[in-house]
Amino acid sequence: MRLSPHMTVMQNAAQKAARSLLRDFTEVEQLQVSIKGPGDFVSQADMRAEATIREELNRARPGYSFLMEESGASGSDNWSWRWVVDPLDGTTNFLHGIPHWAISIGLQKRLADGTIELVAAVVYNPATNEMYWAEKGIGAFLNERRLRVSARRKLSEAVFATGIPFAKVSEEKRLPFGFILGALMPKVAGIRRFGAAALDLAWVAAGRYEGYWELGIKPWDCAAGLLLVREAGGYVTDEHGNDLSALPDDDVTIIAANTHFHTPLKDLVRSSIEKASAS
């Protein structure tokens, strides 16, 4: 399949960064005796990958702005094009030797009227060599296979993914999550927490999950996944139904699902947030 110039640049950058990440990943088993410590090790792997991606993207498209996990926003505030990058989504998985982590690269375009849209996306899992990619109006793909969201209609047959709050997550976010889980869990076939938001969204696009929600994640975690789901025929919004293409630079709540489950999942998340606020 012939790739567009933008997509060629994005996939090449992801694959180049993947080579160093895979080398680092093979050393995870020895981290317990490393004088650097596991946290420092992964942080350095993350930063090396980000530097590689920045260098590759900047060389191919000088003048584009960036929003990156490690180094934040850079370039013109009045950008026409912006890369949104997470060089290592699923850091805890990486640290524990779990081969479920990804490189995520999204591309935003600012139109003449000021509207911002996501136009291209890559989510790459080097450990499995699965390259999820999408371009606006072209479709979503896994390597060379076209993707479509799940067609399931029955909630009792549906599997959803989420991000379960952990130690550093505030009570403000833990409480509504508990309400959502308590309402949804008895009605569905399963709820999964695999620990990489970019891959959760890619798996919704691939029809492996019927939907995904998470409260307060970073834009670089979800930028590429948003477009993947939409181009695969699904819906992605916040809890109020707002489009997320503009991607504020702070945390966002995200609900992604196929056509049958997006509205009920969105309404459940919103009502649970409201219920938690009133508690």
FENTAMO-V923738 format. One record per residue. N is the residue number from 0. RES is the residue in three letters. PSI is psi in whole degrees, -180 to 180 (none if undefined). OMEGA is omega in radians with two decimals (999 if undefined). Layout:
BEGIN
N,RES,PSI,OMEGA / N,RES,PSI,OMEGA
END
This chain:
BEGIN
0,MET,129,-3.11 / 1,ARG,126,-3.10 / 2,LEU,152,3.05 / 3,SER,164,3.10 / 4,PRO,-44,3.11 / 5,HIS,-46,-3.09 / 6,MET,-36,3.08 / 7,THR,-45,3.12 / 8,VAL,-45,-3.08 / 9,MET,-45,-3.13 / 10,GLN,-38,3.10 / 11,ASN,-42,3.13 / 12,ALA,-44,3.14 / 13,ALA,-42,-3.11 / 14,GLN,-35,3.10 / 15,LYS,-44,3.09 / 16,ALA,-33,-3.11 / 17,ALA,-33,-3.09 / 18,ARG,-44,3.13 / 19,SER,-36,3.12 / 20,LEU,-40,3.12 / 21,LEU,-38,3.08 / 22,ARG,-44,3.12 / 23,ASP,-37,-3.10 / 24,PHE,-33,-3.14 / 25,THR,-16,-3.14 / 26,GLU,-1,-3.07 / 27,VAL,-37,-3.10 / 28,GLU,-24,-3.09 / 29,GLN,5,-3.04 / 30,LEU,-28,-3.11 / 31,GLN,-25,3.14 / 32,VAL,7,3.14 / 33,SER,133,3.12 / 34,ILE,-19,3.13 / 35,LYS,-27,-3.09 / 36,GLY,150,-3.06 / 37,PRO,-39,-3.11 / 38,GLY,-46,3.11 / 39,ASP,-39,-3.11 / 40,PHE,-51,-3.10 / 41,VAL,-38,3.11 / 42,SER,-42,3.13 / 43,GLN,-39,3.09 / 44,ALA,-43,3.12 / 45,ASP,-48,-3.09 / 46,MET,-37,3.08 / 47,ARG,-43,3.14 / 48,ALA,-42,3.12 / 49,GLU,-42,3.13 / 50,ALA,-40,3.11 / 51,THR,-46,-3.13 / 52,ILE,-44,3.11 / 53,ARG,-46,-3.12 / 54,GLU,-45,-3.12 / 55,GLU,-45,-3.12 / 56,LEU,-42,-3.10 / 57,ASN,-35,3.12 / 58,ARG,-39,-3.11 / 59,ALA,-32,-3.10 / 60,ARG,71,3.12 / 61,PRO,140,3.14 / 62,GLY,-17,3.06 / 63,TYR,145,3.08 / 64,SER,170,-3.12 / 65,PHE,147,2.83 / 66,LEU,110,-2.99 / 67,MET,151,-3.06 / 68,GLU,-47,-3.03 / 69,GLU,-43,-3.00 / 70,SER,-2,3.06 / 71,GLY,-153,-3.09 / 72,ALA,142,3.07 / 73,SER,160,-3.08 / 74,GLY,-173,-3.10 / 75,SER,139,3.04 / 76,ASP,-27,-3.14 / 77,ASN,49,-3.05 / 78,TRP,153,2.99 / 79,SER,-31,3.11 / 80,TRP,141,3.12 / 81,ARG,131,3.01 / 82,TRP,136,3.07 / 83,VAL,114,-2.86 / 84,VAL,131,2.86 / 85,ASP,110,-3.07 / 86,PRO,-19,3.14 / 87,LEU,90,3.09 / 88,ASP,124,-3.03 / 89,GLY,41,-3.07 / 90,THR,-41,-3.13 / 91,THR,-41,3.05 / 92,ASN,-47,3.13 / 93,PHE,-47,-3.10 / 94,LEU,-33,-3.09 / 95,HIS,8,3.11 / 96,GLY,21,3.13 / 97,ILE,122,-3.02 / 98,PRO,52,3.12 / 99,HIS,82,3.14 / 100,TRP,164,-2.97 / 101,ALA,160,2.93 / 102,ILE,130,-3.09 / 103,SER,126,3.12 / 104,ILE,120,3.04 / 105,GLY,154,3.10 / 106,LEU,123,3.10 / 107,GLN,149,3.08 / 108,LYS,135,3.07 / 109,ARG,121,-3.12 / 110,LEU,172,-3.08 / 111,ALA,-32,-3.13 / 112,ASP,4,3.13 / 113,GLY,-10,3.11 / 114,THR,139,3.11 / 115,ILE,134,3.11 / 116,GLU,151,3.01 / 117,LEU,129,-3.03 / 118,VAL,-18,3.14 / 119,ALA,151,-3.05 / 120,ALA,143,3.02 / 121,VAL,131,2.94 / 122,VAL,115,-3.02 / 123,TYR,123,3.02 / 124,ASN,100,-3.09 / 125,PRO,-31,-3.07 / 126,ALA,-29,3.13 / 127,THR,-3,-3.08 / 128,ASN,40,3.07 / 129,GLU,115,3.13 / 130,MET,104,3.05 / 131,TYR,133,-3.13 / 132,TRP,156,-3.11 / 133,ALA,152,2.96 / 134,GLU,143,-3.08 / 135,LYS,125,3.13 / 136,GLY,-5,-3.10 / 137,ILE,-36,-3.11 / 138,GLY,178,3.12 / 139,ALA,146,-3.01 / 140,PHE,152,2.91 / 141,LEU,110,-2.94 / 142,ASN,-108,3.13 / 143,GLU,9,-3.11 / 144,ARG,130,3.12 / 145,ARG,139,-3.12 / 146,LEU,146,2.99 / 147,ARG,143,3.08 / 148,VAL,163,3.14 / 149,SER,147,3.10 / 150,ALA,6,-3.09 / 151,ARG,144,-3.11 / 152,ARG,-24,-3.05 / 153,LYS,127,-3.14 / 154,LEU,-33,-3.11 / 155,SER,-15,3.12 / 156,GLU,0,-2.99 / 157,ALA,144,3.01 / 158,VAL,128,-3.13 / 159,PHE,153,3.06 / 160,ALA,156,3.11 / 161,THR,175,3.00 / 162,GLY,112,-3.10 / 163,ILE,131,3.12 / 164,PRO,143,3.13 / 165,PHE,-167,-2.92 / 166,ALA,-39,-3.04 / 167,LYS,-6,-3.09 / 168,VAL,136,-3.07 / 169,SER,158,3.09 / 170,GLU,-30,3.13 / 171,GLU,-32,3.11 / 172,LYS,-29,-3.12 / 173,ARG,-38,-3.06 / 174,LEU,-51,3.11 / 175,PRO,-32,3.09 / 176,PHE,-41,3.11 / 177,GLY,-40,3.11 / 178,PHE,-43,3.14 / 179,ILE,-48,-3.10 / 180,LEU,-42,-3.14 / 181,GLY,-34,-3.14 / 182,ALA,-36,-3.02 / 183,LEU,-38,-3.00 / 184,MET,-43,-3.10 / 185,PRO,-10,-3.02 / 186,LYS,-12,-2.96 / 187,VAL,170,3.14 / 188,ALA,-24,3.13 / 189,GLY,157,3.03 / 190,ILE,130,-3.04 / 191,ARG,148,3.05 / 192,ARG,95,-3.06 / 193,PHE,-10,2.93 / 194,GLY,20,3.07 / 195,ALA,103,-3.04 / 196,ALA,-40,-3.12 / 197,ALA,-41,3.12 / 198,LEU,-32,3.04 / 199,ASP,-47,-3.14 / 200,LEU,-40,3.09 / 201,ALA,-37,3.14 / 202,TRP,-28,2.98 / 203,VAL,-45,3.11 / 204,ALA,-34,-3.12 / 205,ALA,-3,-3.14 / 206,GLY,10,3.11 / 207,ARG,-34,2.98 / 208,TYR,151,3.01 / 209,GLU,-24,-3.13 / 210,GLY,172,-3.11 / 211,TYR,141,3.00 / 212,TRP,153,3.01 / 213,GLU,142,-3.11 / 214,LEU,116,3.00 / 215,GLY,63,3.04 / 216,ILE,165,-3.07 / 217,LYS,153,-3.11 / 218,PRO,-34,-3.13 / 219,TRP,-20,3.08 / 220,ASP,-26,-2.95 / 221,CYS,-8,-3.03 / 222,ALA,-55,-3.10 / 223,ALA,-40,-3.12 / 224,GLY,-33,3.10 / 225,LEU,-50,-3.10 / 226,LEU,-37,3.10 / 227,LEU,-48,-3.11 / 228,VAL,-45,-3.12 / 229,ARG,-43,-3.12 / 230,GLU,-16,3.05 / 231,ALA,3,3.07 / 232,GLY,9,3.14 / 233,GLY,-175,-3.13 / 234,TYR,142,3.08 / 235,VAL,126,3.09 / 236,THR,-179,2.90 / 237,ASP,-172,-3.05 / 238,GLU,-14,3.11 / 239,HIS,1,-3.13 / 240,GLY,11,-3.12 / 241,ASN,141,3.05 / 242,ASP,146,-3.05 / 243,LEU,14,-3.08 / 244,SER,-32,-3.13 / 245,ALA,-23,3.07 / 246,LEU,85,3.03 / 247,PRO,153,-3.05 / 248,ASP,-3,3.10 / 249,ASP,-166,-3.04 / 250,ASP,148,3.06 / 251,VAL,150,2.96 / 252,THR,135,-2.99 / 253,ILE,136,3.05 / 254,ILE,120,3.14 / 255,ALA,137,-3.12 / 256,ALA,171,3.02 / 257,ASN,179,-3.02 / 258,THR,-26,-3.05 / 259,HIS,-27,-3.00 / 260,PHE,-7,-3.06 / 261,HIS,-50,-3.08 / 262,THR,-49,3.12 / 263,PRO,-36,3.12 / 264,LEU,-43,3.11 / 265,LYS,-45,-3.13 / 266,ASP,-37,3.12 / 267,LEU,-43,3.12 / 268,VAL,-45,-3.12 / 269,ARG,-46,-3.11 / 270,SER,-33,3.11 / 271,SER,-39,3.07 / 272,ILE,-43,3.12 / 273,GLU,-40,3.13 / 274,LYS,-42,3.14 / 275,ALA,-38,-3.14 / 276,SER,-33,-3.11 / 277,ALA,-10,-3.08 / 278,SER,none,999
END
